[in-house]
Amino acid sequence: MKDGAGKVIYVGKAVNLRRRVQSYFRPRTRNLKTDLLVEHIADIEVVLTHSEAEALILEAALVKEHMPRYNIELKDGKSYPYIEITHEDFPLVGVVRLAGPQQKKPGARYFGPYVDAALIRKALVLIRRIFPFRTCAVMPPQVCLYHNLGLCAAPCAGQVTRDDYRRHIKNIVLILEGRRDDLYRGMQEEMARLSRERMFERAAVVRDRLRAIGALYASNSDTNYFKEAEQLERAFHLPRLPERLECIDISTTMGEQAVGSLVSFLNGKPDKSRYRRFRIKGVKGMDDFKMIAEVVRRRYGRLKRAGEAYPDLVIIDGGKGQLAAASDELKKLDAQIPLISLAKREEEVFVPGKREPVMLSKDSLALKLLQRARDEAHRFALAYHRQLRGKRVFG
């Protein structure tokens, strides 16, 4: 909540935003503090988060940054909870109460303050399941129950190296700072490095942690997407969870005004900033295979030259012939990108190197994801084709 000058005067969180905001404007439920707050509210800014744990972390960060005058619970002189990460070879992570800066340990990092100690402890438990850390003030001579429960990496028994443990701590800090994109990017790079070095078991551990982080932040739609992506990964033996998909379609009228479309999906949702249109330039007549080849060559040749990341999966709208044309172009580019095609009539899925199509169940979540991408590519191609036809008719 902001005043007339745009200054933040209160920060709060709610599962039901409408009910929470309305509560401030009901006279029978207000007190002196709320009356004063309401008098000064000129604007309300909303930040949507994916989970209560994420909202809690963001609330504390904003209160710490803006010190709003009506968040008195965090400014009344009492001790309140912080997350403390100590400065050691194997840092200790825990919740502490501080009445002032003089109580902070040298070199330690602190996150907070937090209003709800119980909820921040709950959030830490969720984080600890993904990145195990120690909570003991003095490391014991042997592993404890927390290690057996998967909540501690057991540095006391040499079960984790200093570098690996500190990597856990670094990722925890990224979560607490709300830097999800940096967290995902770093872990994906780590997983790719481990795969290149043929350390597949360790790469699988990182992959599972990425999924767990997705679940930590997940809304209902995100959770559904992870289920779809996991089915897709298993069905086609993909090297990693397909977070970014690209789908290619061709639209033409008797070989005239041929166009190609490419749509991009990120975590199951259209990413329209990465949609691309292609006027087919090098193909005469109706040759769908060559048109597909041209789009693949232009799209992924450009990504290769620019050093940009490839998608996790490319979907071609078509059958075996279209798939073969796309596969040949990727081989010429030496671009290692997982590739499949989806044929409309029977919803058959073709995979390079396999003669027979894969038939997914009609209610398969993986098939529904492929269909969404294919239908969006078809819609985008038709829209571009109609636009070019309109220009041709009306000059």
Beta strands, then each sheet from edge to edge (+ up, - down):
strand 1: 80-85
strand 2: 93-98
strand 3: 109-111
strand 4: 244-253
strand 5: 256-266
strand 6: 269-270
strand 7: 276-279
strand 8: 313-317
strand 9: 339-343
strand 10: 348-350
sheet 1: 2+ 1- 3+
sheet 2: 6+ 5- 4+ 8+ 9+ 10-
sheet 3: 6+ 5- 7+
end
